[in-house]
Amino acid sequence: MKIKRHIMVHNSLPEGTGALAINSGTVYHKQHKAALVHYLDEEFTPEYLDHAYVNKRDWRELTVEELECLKPDESCNDVNTVYLGEIPKPLQACFKELQLQESESRDEVFSNFEKNPELTKQATQLLHEFLLPLSNDKKFHFHCIGVNYPNVELVAANTTMLPNGFKQADKKFLGLHNDGTQSMTIDTAHEFGNRISINLGKDTRYLLFVNLPIKEVYAMLKEKLNTSELALVNISNIPEYFFKHFPDYPVIRVEQKPYQYYIAATDNCFHDGSTLGSRYLDVCIVYFGSFQY
């Protein structure tokens, strides 16, 4: 199935289009053999929620026609465009001095911030100065420091119900998903701005996304489902319906090297992060806002 011209990609990465790949779609997670994760003293095979769908692994370069579908134009804004770039060198140097790339655990990541308060303050200030011109004159705020194990194909999991000290093997991974499902509807998913996620780790990580806004997904499902089935579709279960009925719609993959970032409206599209193929702890910092340039 060909990609449609909807969510665009504004690419400022030094690798250019070489940072992008595309596949032939998705599969139900039980039809997909997850990669074994082995890190320090833990070894496990990721398990997914019952309704999860995952990307196929047949990645390839995009054709000229596909790149044209993603090409940005004057209509670019905070919800219809994925922005890609690299943070400024002084901010990179500040994060390097914090030695986050040498961390081997989540506790160690936060310890490196806590034991270097002046450096943390400097990084925060530089980060604010970097984000301000991208903020669309709207408020933005820190969301989280994300920490993931290496070689995890799709990293998102809901850990809020797990006890303190849980093992990674206890997680149930979400598969390709949309965020913010408790505070929005299919009709309002585009109203919640976007996020910026910066890779602070030692390894390359990936953003995977489907370049369709939620409203377009729903419009496509209208062509497939009868009235009673369509009435069951909501903001929480729409990924399951879409991937079941459109398994051949491609997924886009963005290679995100250390100190590179993506900006994406993750409430308004199906997506996930990936550390497949990496060896070191994945660390990223996330801010919420309405970023664009």
C-alpha positions in Angstrom: 0.0 0.0 0.0 1.3 3.5 -0.8 1.7 6.1 1.8 -0.7 9.1 1.6 0.3 12.7 1.8 -0.6 13.7 5.3 2.0 14.1 8.1 5.1 15.6 6.6 8.8 15.4 7.6 10.9 18.5 8.0 14.4 17.1 8.1 17.4 19.1 9.3 19.6 16.1 10.2 23.1 16.0 8.7 22.3 12.5 7.3 19.3 14.0 5.3 17.1 11.4 3.8 19.6 8.7 4.7 18.1 8.9 8.2 14.7 7.7 6.9 13.5 4.2 6.1 10.1 2.6 5.3 8.6 -0.8 5.5 5.6 -2.8 4.2 3.4 -2.5 7.3 2.5 -4.2 10.5 1.6 -7.6 12.0 -0.2 -8.8 15.1 2.4 -9.3 17.8 1.8 -13.0 18.2 2.8 -13.4 14.5 6.1 -11.7 15.2 9.1 -13.1 17.1 10.4 -10.5 19.5 14.1 -10.0 19.8 15.8 -11.3 23.0 16.9 -8.6 25.3 20.0 -9.2 27.3 21.4 -6.4 29.4 23.6 -6.7 32.5 22.1 -9.5 34.6 18.7 -9.4 33.0 17.5 -11.5 30.0 14.0 -11.6 28.7 11.8 -11.7 25.6 9.4 -8.7 25.5 5.7 -9.5 25.9 3.0 -7.3 24.5 -0.6 -6.3 25.4 -3.2 -8.6 23.9 -4.3 -6.1 21.2 -0.8 -4.9 20.2 0.5 -4.6 16.7 4.2 -4.3 15.7 6.1 -3.2 12.7 7.5 -5.5 10.1 11.3 -5.5 9.8 11.6 -5.2 6.0 13.1 -1.7 6.1 14.3 -0.1 2.9 15.2 3.4 1.5 12.3 5.6 0.4 11.6 6.1 -3.2 11.5 9.5 -4.8 7.7 9.3 -4.9 7.5 8.4 -1.2 9.9 11.2 -0.2 7.6 13.6 -2.1 4.7 12.5 0.0 6.6 13.5 3.1 8.1 16.7 1.7 7.2 19.7 3.9 5.4 22.8 2.5 4.1 26.1 3.7 1.3 24.4 5.7 3.7 22.8 8.2 2.6 23.2 11.8 3.0 21.6 15.2 0.5 18.7 14.5 1.0 17.9 10.8 4.8 17.7 10.7 7.6 15.6 12.2 10.6 17.9 12.7 14.1 16.3 12.8 17.3 18.0 13.9 20.4 18.2 16.1 20.7 20.2 19.4 23.4 22.9 19.5 27.0 22.0 20.2 27.2 23.9 23.6 24.2 21.9 24.8 25.7 18.7 23.5 28.9 19.4 25.5 27.0 20.1 28.6 25.1 16.8 28.5 28.4 15.0 27.7 29.9 16.5 30.8 27.1 15.1 32.8 28.2 11.6 31.7 24.7 10.4 31.0 26.1 8.2 28.1 28.1 6.2 30.6 25.1 5.4 32.8 24.2 1.7 33.1 20.8 2.1 35.0 17.9 4.5 35.5 19.2 5.3 39.0 22.6 6.2 37.7 21.1 8.6 35.1 19.3 10.5 37.8 22.3 10.3 40.1 24.5 12.0 37.5 22.0 14.9 37.4 21.8 15.1 41.2 25.5 15.1 41.9 26.1 17.9 39.4 23.6 20.6 40.3 25.4 23.5 38.6 25.9 21.5 35.4 22.3 20.4 35.5 21.2 24.0 35.9 23.4 25.0 33.0 22.0 22.3 30.8 18.4 23.3 31.7 19.1 26.9 30.8 20.7 26.0 27.5 17.9 23.7 26.8 15.4 26.5 27.5 17.2 28.9 25.2 17.2 26.2 22.5 13.5 25.5 22.8 12.2 29.0 23.2 12.5 30.0 19.5 10.8 26.7 18.5 7.9 27.1 21.0 5.5 29.0 18.7 5.1 31.6 21.4 3.3 29.0 23.6 4.1 27.5 26.9 6.2 24.4 27.0 7.3 22.2 29.9 9.5 19.3 30.9 7.8 15.9 30.8 10.3 13.2 31.6 13.7 11.6 31.3 13.1 8.3 29.5 15.3 5.4 30.1 15.0 2.1 28.1 17.0 -1.0 27.8 19.0 -1.7 24.6 17.7 -4.0 21.8 14.0 -3.4 22.6 12.0 -3.3 19.4 9.2 -1.1 20.6 9.9 0.6 24.0 6.6 2.0 25.2 5.0 0.3 28.2 2.6 1.3 30.9 4.5 0.8 34.2 2.1 2.7 36.5 0.6 -0.4 37.9 3.8 -2.3 38.5 5.4 -2.4 41.9 8.6 -0.6 42.9 11.7 -2.5 41.8 9.9 -4.3 39.0 12.0 -6.2 36.4 11.9 -5.3 32.7 10.5 -8.7 32.0 7.4 -7.7 34.0 6.4 -5.0 31.4 3.7 -5.5 28.9 4.7 -3.4 25.8 2.1 -1.4 24.0 3.1 -1.9 20.3 2.5 1.0 17.9 0.1 3.4 19.6 -1.2 6.9 20.1 -0.6 8.9 23.3 -3.0 10.8 25.5 -6.0 8.6 25.2 -7.5 9.5 28.6 -7.8 13.2 27.9 -9.0 13.4 24.3 -11.2 12.0 21.5 -10.7 11.1 17.9 -12.0 14.6 17.0 -9.7 16.5 19.5 -6.4 14.5 19.2 -5.0 17.2 17.0 -5.5 19.9 19.6 -2.9 18.8 22.1 0.4 20.1 20.5 3.5 17.9 20.3 6.6 16.7 22.0 10.3 17.0 21.5 12.5 14.0 22.4 16.3 14.3 22.4 18.6 11.3 22.4 21.0 11.7 25.3 22.3 8.1 25.1 25.4 6.5 23.6 23.6 4.6 20.9 21.4 5.3 17.9 17.6 5.0 18.7 14.7 5.1 16.4 11.3 6.8 16.0 8.7 4.7 14.2 5.5 6.4 13.1 2.6 6.1 10.7 2.2 9.4 8.8 -1.6 9.6 9.2 -3.4 11.9 11.7 -6.1 10.2 13.8 -9.0 11.8 11.9 -7.7 10.4 8.6 -7.4 7.0 10.2 -11.0 7.2 11.3 -12.0 8.3 7.8 -10.2 5.3 6.3 -12.0 3.0 8.8 -15.3 4.4 7.7 -14.7 2.8 4.3 -14.1 -0.6 5.9 -16.5 -1.0 8.8 -20.2 -1.2 9.0 -22.2 1.3 11.2 -22.3 -1.0 14.2 -18.6 -1.8 14.1 -17.7 1.9 13.5 -19.6 2.8 16.6 -17.2 0.8 18.7 -14.1 2.7 17.5 -12.7 5.2 20.0 -9.4 7.0 20.8 -8.1 4.1 22.8 -8.8 1.2 20.5 -8.4 2.9 17.1 -4.8 1.4 16.6 -6.2 -2.1 16.9 -8.9 -1.5 14.3 -6.6 0.3 11.9 -3.8 -2.2 11.9 -6.2 -5.1 11.6 -7.8 -3.6 8.5 -4.8 -1.8 7.0 -1.8 -4.1 7.7 -0.1 -3.0 4.6 0.1 0.7 5.4 3.8 1.4 5.7 5.6 2.6 8.9 8.3 5.3 8.6 11.5 4.9 10.7 13.7 7.7 11.7 17.3 7.1 12.8 18.1 9.3 15.8 21.8 9.4 16.6 23.1 10.8 20.0 22.1 14.5 20.5 19.6 14.4 17.6 15.9 15.1 18.2 12.5 14.6 16.8 9.4 16.8 17.3 6.1 14.9 16.7 2.4 15.2 17.7 2.4 11.7 19.3 -1.3 12.2 20.4 -2.2 12.5 16.8 -0.4 9.6 15.1 0.6 5.9 15.7 4.2 5.7 16.8 6.8 4.2 19.2 10.5 4.4 20.0 12.9 1.6 19.3 16.4 0.6 20.5 16.6 -2.5 18.4 20.3 -3.3 17.6 21.7 -1.2 20.3 24.1 -2.2 23.2 24.0 0.6 25.7 21.3 2.1 27.9 18.8 4.4 26.0 18.4 7.8 27.6 16.2 10.6 26.2 14.7 13.9 27.5 11.1 14.9 26.6 9.4 18.3 26.7 5.7 19.0 25.8 4.7 22.1 23.9 3.7 23.2 20.4 7.1 23.2 18.8 7.7 24.0 15.1 10.1 26.0 12.8 
